[in-house]
Amino acid sequence: MSNVATERILIPLSKTKIGLLLGGSGVFVAASLWLWNHADEIPHHNALYVEVVAIAGIGFFGLCGLYALFKLFDTAPGLIVDAEVVTGAEAKHRQPNPPLQPPHLFNRGQGMPGV
């Protein structure tokens, strides 16, 4: 057995970066709203194309802002460093990966298919 202590290092989420993400997404949503309202006035581009780009920007950056708002008040650690494994905060929601199987169990000795 190993004599390694079971020390865990908890690294919190960076609230400054999350705040910057929230502010940046707000700016891009506002710019996309402006683009949508002024789509007919923009020369050299089809108005429908400009509106589609604006709606995509509103949707994407709006979702980024909602995610940042959710994470701004999240108290869970962002990263957990353990003696055995490094775990992200999202790992509590997923199942662990199955152990890797040796390659001979996959092809059962038949060699490469099609060779």
Buried (B, 14 or more C-beta within 10 A) or exposed (E): EEEEEEEEEEEEBEEEEBEEBBEBBBEBBEBBEEBBEEBEEEEEEEEEEBBEBBEEBBEBBBEBBEBBBEBEEEEEBBBBEEEEEEBEBEEEEEEEEEEEEEEEEEEEEEEEEEE
